[in-house]
Amino acid sequence: MIEALNLSRVANAVASMGIMRRAYTEAKAYANNRKAFGKQLTDFPMVRETLSTMGAIQEIGLSTMFMVIKLMDKVMGGKQRASFKEQILFRLYVAIMKKETAEQAIHFAHDAIEMHGGNGYIEDFVTPRLLRDAQVLTVWEGTANILGLEVIRLISKYQAEELFINDMTKRLQTAKKESPLDEKIIHFVKQGIDQLKTEINQWKVLNPDLQTYYSKRLSDKMTRILTSVIAVEETVTHEERQVAVAEVFFHHSWNDKGINDQPAPLKHFSKIVEY
Ligand SMILES: Cc1cc2nc3c(=O)[nH]c(=O)nc-3n(C[C@H](O)[C@H](O)[C@H](O)COP(=O)(O)OP(=O)(O)OC[C@H]3O[C@@H](n4cnc5c(N)ncnc54)[C@H](O)[C@@H]3O)c2cc1C
């Protein structure tokens, strides 16, 4: 049953990525063609932020899913035998990424509707259908709560958190050596891993009912760490655009943002969106 579910959850995540990509493409096309208050929508900084951020999130999400699919090939009947650690990590990645991509598909459909203004709400445009289709992806193949339970089952039964933390720490250290990203940016992930360790230790002494209460929080923290490690890994080629994508992704996921005169989504708009 778990095997069948993991396969269909991967398919669900790929479908979610498809909706994210379509929503991004529709939002971009509309913003490029619509004028309001005498300007092109893409001239407004807030519109630029939305599009840059959508671009970065969907690219990092896609790279993460390809990593999971590669692991799936190994775990499910590939020629190579998957280790026990790989089997557990696969189950963990499927659970957290199914939740993340399905929820992102809804956010993306919402952002695409908003980009279209009133037109986004009416059926002459594809956007209402994107939102409707996205909404089922969070429900079938396991709701967020059920996926949260899978995460804590993997922790309780197989110490999946140790495998995850070791894997993430190692991959981050390796990628960091080659990555041109600012040390301060990468430090956010290191801090995130330390915080996860602390929280899981506190969580372990809770009663089982209360443990379930925190399952989605743990899942979301793991997702943020996993996708961020992938974002850093993607920059080791030093390709300018990948660095821009990672900086916008980190700006969205970790920075408290503050106020400055060159926020990443505006700085990298052309590299990401007009590519
Ligand atoms: C369009 C559509 C097509 C479908 N097609 C198929 C199909 O082809 N084959 C198939 O087998 N199924 C199919 N399903 C069923 C789908 O997989 C289930 O609807 C889904 O898994 C949710 O289960 P449920 O409806 O029984 O909700 P419930 O289990 O009743 O859940 C209701 C709510 O309670 C929460 N909840 C339930 N248990 C817990 C718990 N232990 N802890 C915390 N919260 C909990 C859930 O998260 C959810 O929010 C389909 C569903 C839809 C909408």
The ligand as an SDF file (V2000), in Angstrom:
LIG
                    3D

 53 58  0  0  0  0  0  0  0  0999 V2000
  -12.0690   13.7940   -7.0290 C   0  0  0  0  0  0  0  0  0  0  0  0
  -11.5890   12.6780   -6.1320 C   0  0  0  0  0  0  0  0  0  0  0  0
  -11.2090   11.4870   -6.7070 C   0  0  0  0  0  0  0  0  0  0  0  0
  -10.7540   10.4320   -5.9010 C   0  0  0  0  0  0  0  0  0  0  0  0
  -10.3460    9.2810   -6.4840 N   0  0  0  0  0  0  0  0  0  0  0  0
   -9.9660    8.2440   -5.7210 C   0  0  0  0  0  0  0  0  0  0  0  0
   -9.5800    7.0020   -6.3120 C   0  0  0  0  0  0  0  0  0  0  0  0
   -9.5560    6.8500   -7.5380 O   0  0  0  0  0  0  0  0  0  0  0  0
   -9.2480    5.9720   -5.5030 N   0  0  0  0  0  0  0  0  0  0  0  0
   -9.2570    6.1030   -4.1430 C   0  0  0  0  0  0  0  0  0  0  0  0
   -8.9290    5.1630   -3.4380 O   0  0  0  0  0  0  0  0  0  0  0  0
   -9.6030    7.2750   -3.5650 N   0  0  0  0  0  0  0  0  0  0  0  0
   -9.9610    8.3370   -4.3050 C   0  0  0  0  0  0  0  0  0  0  0  0
  -10.3350    9.5320   -3.7050 N   0  0  0  0  0  0  0  0  0  0  0  0
  -10.3900    9.5670   -2.2370 C   0  0  0  0  0  0  0  0  0  0  0  0
   -9.3040   10.4030   -1.6040 C   0  0  0  0  0  0  0  0  0  0  0  0
   -8.0750    9.7130   -1.6130 O   0  0  0  0  0  0  0  0  0  0  0  0
   -9.7680   10.7370   -0.1870 C   0  0  0  0  0  0  0  0  0  0  0  0
  -10.8600   11.6200   -0.3040 O   0  0  0  0  0  0  0  0  0  0  0  0
   -8.6650   11.3940    0.6350 C   0  0  0  0  0  0  0  0  0  0  0  0
   -7.6170   10.4910    0.8820 O   0  0  0  0  0  0  0  0  0  0  0  0
   -9.2130   11.9160    1.9840 C   0  0  0  0  0  0  0  0  0  0  0  0
   -9.8870   10.8890    2.6810 O   0  0  0  0  0  0  0  0  0  0  0  0
  -11.3990   11.0890    3.1410 P   0  0  0  0  0  0  0  0  0  0  0  0
  -12.1820   11.7250    2.0340 O   0  0  0  0  0  0  0  0  0  0  0  0
  -11.8710    9.7850    3.6600 O   0  0  0  0  0  0  0  0  0  0  0  0
  -11.3080   12.1630    4.2780 O   0  0  0  0  0  0  0  0  0  0  0  0
  -11.2400   11.9160    5.8360 P   0  0  0  0  0  0  0  0  0  0  0  0
  -10.2810   10.8160    6.1360 O   0  0  0  0  0  0  0  0  0  0  0  0
  -12.6180   11.8300    6.3690 O   0  0  0  0  0  0  0  0  0  0  0  0
  -10.5810   13.2910    6.2840 O   0  0  0  0  0  0  0  0  0  0  0  0
  -11.3440   14.4690    6.5900 C   0  0  0  0  0  0  0  0  0  0  0  0
  -10.4220   15.4350    7.2900 C   0  0  0  0  0  0  0  0  0  0  0  0
   -9.9760   14.8710    8.5260 O   0  0  0  0  0  0  0  0  0  0  0  0
   -8.5740   14.8660    8.6020 C   0  0  0  0  0  0  0  0  0  0  0  0
   -8.1110   13.6410    9.2540 N   0  0  0  0  0  0  0  0  0  0  0  0
   -8.4810   12.3630    9.0030 C   0  0  0  0  0  0  0  0  0  0  0  0
   -7.7940   11.5130    9.7900 N   0  0  0  0  0  0  0  0  0  0  0  0
   -6.9840   12.2670   10.5450 C   0  0  0  0  0  0  0  0  0  0  0  0
   -6.0260   11.9800   11.5660 C   0  0  0  0  0  0  0  0  0  0  0  0
   -5.7440   10.7190   11.9400 N   0  0  0  0  0  0  0  0  0  0  0  0
   -5.3670   12.9920   12.1540 N   0  0  0  0  0  0  0  0  0  0  0  0
   -5.6320   14.2630   11.7660 C   0  0  0  0  0  0  0  0  0  0  0  0
   -6.5170   14.6060   10.8220 N   0  0  0  0  0  0  0  0  0  0  0  0
   -7.1870   13.6250   10.2190 C   0  0  0  0  0  0  0  0  0  0  0  0
   -8.0910   14.9240    7.1550 C   0  0  0  0  0  0  0  0  0  0  0  0
   -6.8010   15.5280    7.0720 O   0  0  0  0  0  0  0  0  0  0  0  0
   -9.1580   15.7770    6.4930 C   0  0  0  0  0  0  0  0  0  0  0  0
   -8.8330   17.1350    6.6710 O   0  0  0  0  0  0  0  0  0  0  0  0
  -10.7330   10.5900   -4.4930 C   0  0  0  0  0  0  0  0  0  0  0  0
  -11.1130   11.8100   -3.9270 C   0  0  0  0  0  0  0  0  0  0  0  0
  -11.5390   12.8460   -4.7370 C   0  0  0  0  0  0  0  0  0  0  0  0
  -11.9360   14.1670   -4.0830 C   0  0  0  0  0  0  0  0  0  0  0  0
  1  2  1  0
  2  3  1  0
  2 52  2  0
  3  4  2  0
  4  5  1  0
  4 50  1  0
  5  6  2  0
  6  7  1  0
  6 13  1  0
  7  8  2  0
  7  9  1  0
  9 10  1  0
 10 11  2  0
 10 12  1  0
 12 13  2  0
 13 14  1  0
 14 15  1  0
 14 50  1  0
 15 16  1  0
 16 17  1  0
 16 18  1  0
 18 19  1  0
 18 20  1  0
 20 21  1  0
 20 22  1  0
 22 23  1  0
 23 24  1  0
 24 25  2  0
 24 26  1  0
 24 27  1  0
 27 28  1  0
 28 29  2  0
 28 30  1  0
 28 31  1  0
 31 32  1  0
 32 33  1  0
 33 34  1  0
 33 48  1  0
 34 35  1  0
 35 36  1  0
 35 46  1  0
 36 37  1  0
 36 45  1  0
 37 38  2  0
 38 39  1  0
 39 40  1  0
 39 45  2  0
 40 41  1  0
 40 42  2  0
 42 43  1  0
 43 44  2  0
 44 45  1  0
 46 47  1  0
 46 48  1  0
 48 49  1  0
 50 51  2  0
 51 52  1  0
 52 53  1  0
M  END
$$$$
